[in-house]
Amino acid sequence: MSSTSAAERAQEADSAFTFISQGAIIQEFKVAGQNIVQGFPEASLYAAHNAPYFGETIGRTTNRIRDAKITNLNGKTYNLTANNGPNSLHGGPQGWGKREWVGPRPVNRNGKEGVVFMYRSPHDEEGYPGTVECSVWYTASKEDGKTLLDVEYEVELVGDECPETVVGVTNHSYFNLNLPAPTVQGTIVTLGTSSYLEIDDTGIPTGRILQYPGLPSSPDEPFELGATEPDLDDCFVVQEDPSSVPLDTRSLPLKVLATLYHPDSKLHLEVLSTEPAFQFYTGKYIDVPEVETRQGEKCPARGPRAGICVEPSRYVDCAGREEWRGQCLLKKGQKWGARSVYRAWKES
């Protein structure tokens, strides 16, 4: 896929997006001429070095599933691959972010020009039952001087192997509003909620929704990221009634999950979504060595806090916890859907 084709890149040079077919990855997100996402300059480097999931479309499920096991689905127990201690993370070691997608194909979506990627996940891939098809639409635009990327997800169960399965999809981009600075230190963060899922020592929810300790007690109160603190890797909850979350959230209003601002670059980013929760991760475990492209271009090493993830999603372990499973249980004839919008701009 050419990195300069019209299908891949918004036309304005100072506000450009680049995508690659592996993982339907967001490779580049430029605002006022400055890229704000972590990544690699060529696709082969993602295959070899993308342990942090830079820019990947995550699936067949997001986040962690307790003990890498789903019970009482189709009357069976399904064993998944454990790749995060005892748990399964981001759909397993070869989840959708590591797979080759079909695309990008130019489309007109809701009256705007964009691209679509498609992936067909076979029955028993990473242990998940049923063949499903996922579509991801990326639509770029400019509104009131701001650069927008609208992302829409849709999944259908298309195989006849079983009547139901579980799904969840999100994007795992790492944002750094002050690149090429090596960390996100100095970033001012505002979260849309202070409620979060309490977790055990393996990152699995206990079932309780609490107020996050050590952060501002009220939403919309900003805090600054320092050199090492606060260190966050938690699921914040926007909709606290899990039974009210529809399988397809796209008809719900967009809500601001997080806003980021860096005073040195004067860049702002808002992340909005129809999803009921989001993982906020300050990148403690990023560990990518310096790499070199085939043309000899060096790409610097990336370490802890090189980027911030805001991952719109359903509740963590909703596939494994039966009382939350309605958020992700997909049956024949249904559609799982979600929408997120990334809105960025530079102060004049």
Secondary structure by P-SEA (a helix, b strand, c coil): ccccccccccccccbbbbbccccccccbbbccccccccccccaaaaaccccccccccccccccccccccccccccbbbbccccccccccccccccccccccccccccccccccbbbbbbbbccccccccbbbbbbbbbbbbccccbbbbbbbbbbbbcccccccccbbbbbbbbbbccccccccccbbbbbcccbbbbbcccccccccccccccccccccbbbbbcccccccbbbbbccccccccccccccccccccbbbbbccccbbbbbbccccbbbbbccccccccccccccbbbbbbbcccccccccccccccccccccccccccccccccccbbbbbbbbbcc
